[in-house]
Amino acid sequence: MNDSSCNITAYEIFSVFQLCVYIPVLVLGIVLNVLALWVFCYKLGKWTETRVYMVNLAVADCLLLFTLPFKTLSQFQRLKVDGWCLVLEGGYFTNRFMSIGIITLIAADRYLAIKYPLRSKALRSPLMAAFASGVLWTVIVCETSLIKSFEDRREDDFCFEKSSVTPSVITLCTIIAGFFVPLLILSYCSIQIIAELRRKKTDNCCNEMLTRKAVYIVSANMAVFIICFLPLYLGHLLRFVLDSVSSDCSAIQSVNNFVHFASILANTNCCLDAICYYFVNQEFKEASPKLAKSKSEAGEGAEIQLSLVTR
């Protein structure tokens, strides 16, 4: 059984380490994401579904970055759990899950375009992408608001800190629906995209080069997503298990520290998104018009899949 007197908090050195990492992440992340927004909104002509998703991803990353100074300040000042704390936590988690959701939508959109290039045209348009993004924003904001309304924080001492050892079923449901389900979708779509790209053969040297680069892009996107987020949510999952079955405070403290450090890794994703999606995307947007056109379904599918992944 759990010992309710076991009070868990992060080590003080975590606040210093967090500050050292978040200062460059904040500066670099804001510069890259604001630049990406400026390019997508003002420097490109035709709106595409990919461009819509990219803009939403940049907005979510920017909003998450703006919450980092408050998160860091709350760690230094040991901000108590109050109304302001719940607002900060709500904004922080809303934009993290939104970023995860948009990345998953991008993977699903690529999968549809590559696996079903003609039949998916009815589902793939800038308007549909905007609708899907709007629904995702609405669902995540509403879910986060409900969670913060019903979440029991009476045993927690500080903001952004689960100091009690009472297992939180709400947290368990949130990490499953907010991360592990998107992880399965993204992994399946990415693996299918890579397999489809490798399956198609082409004698065109330019197409062959773009195909290889497209495979690298999809692989890198999936790898960055897993490396950044999986340690954090495995840590949350392990913390729930220990809270449920263990009375060893030292074990729970160790996992709690791991979760805090893993959250720093997860937040660096705001910078990596800009590199993995926006600027690689622009490079291949310039290359995609070179693709050979074909009137056959297979040929048109190959052109769509290469231009979609690389634009």
Buried (B, 14 or more C-beta within 10 A) or exposed (E): EBEEEBBBBBEEEBBEEBBEBBEEBBEBBBEBBBBBBEBBEEEEEEBBBBBBBBBBBBBBBBBBBBBBEBBBBBBEEEBEBEEEBBEBBBBBBBBBBBBBBBBBBBBBBBBBBBBEBEEBEEBBBBEBBBEBBEEBBEEBBEBBEEBBEEBEBEEBBBBBBBBBBEBBEEBBEBBBEBBBEBBEBBBEBBBBBBEBBEEBEBEEEEBEBBBEBBBEBBBBBBEBBBBBBBBBBBBBBBBBEBBBEBEBBEEBBBBBBBBBBBBBBBBBBBBBBBEBBBEBBBEBBEBBEEBEEEEEEEBBBBBBBBBBBBB
